[in-house]
Amino acid sequence: MSVSIGDVRRAAERIAGYVRRTPVLEVSPGLFLKLEGMQRSGSFKARGGFNRALTTGELPEAGLIAASGGNHGLAMAHVARTLGVRAEIFVPTVSSPVKVAGLRALGAEVTQVGAVYAEAYEASVKRASETGALDVHAYDQAEVVAGQGTVGLEVLEQTGGVDTVLVAVGGGGLIAGIVAALDGRARVVAVEPELIPTLNRALEAGGPVKVGVSGVAADSLGASQIGAIAYDLTSAAGVRSVLVSEEAIVDARRELWRSYRVVAEHAGATAFAALRSGAYVPAPGERVAVIVCGSNTDPADLV
């Protein structure tokens, strides 16, 4: 199952009244930060969640169900509340207390189960089969990917065009959508924690493979395997993956706050870490957009 630029454009029309057009900050000539942390529910995930729910027709009485490290769950709780249906969210025990508290504040029924996302997802699928709720996958459904791709359309419109877009990768829904949206108009570079190299290892192996999950960004980038849609789109587009260390992610998160007063969670700072650490070095004059993909964090340790 693939996703095209047409799918992304239709998603943009469908969700326009439900999501924010987040700002772009030009922090130096030709370097842009796309601030998806200012999206409703604190990450880009609301885009795909609304697109999935709104393409379904009448939603089931049992509402929406999802498994999430936190951000997808927050988005789905927001989607459900906006559309007036129930939300049941399964999260692994690694999820941050800030995100779990946010889920409950949005009225979601929360179940913490399993050490990693994959285990929470297995429990959510079982529950959906029992209740008839609409399953909204965190990253490997065409409607979700198309919704996330609307970030890429906005980047091109708001910057006037860039050469490169840096995107953090976990399960791959965001990068898959952006690859579809850009449709060859800019290169896309994946940025992954060294401890969770889902796409990096898949590209080496010639297909999705399981990897270990740990580190500071595991609550958001903690998929143990890249999604099939993401692998197909990124491999076909020749996407390159670069890896960044734990220290680089922590430093990038703090630098976003120190220099630009941008609040980011560790996953949200991962793409920026590629620039800070030298994992990705732009050519002279290269125009680069960095997706700061989430802000659901405890700000106490930003300084």
Secondary structure, 3 states (H helix, E strand, C coil): CCCCHHHHHHHHHHHCCCCCCCCEEEEECCEEEEEHHHCHHHECHHHHHHHHHHCCCCCCCCCEEEECCCHHHHHHHHHHHHHCCCEEEEECCCCCHHHHHHHHHCCCEEEECCCCHHHHHHHHHHHHHHHCCEECCCCCCHHHHHHHCHHHHHHHHHHCCCCEEEEECCCCHHHHHHHHHHCCCCEEEEEEECCCCHHHHHHHHCCCCCCCCCCCCHHHHCCCCCCHHHHHHHHHHCCEEEEECHHHHHHHHHHHHHHHCCCCCHHHHHHHHHHHHCCCCCCCCCCEEEEECECCCCHHHCC
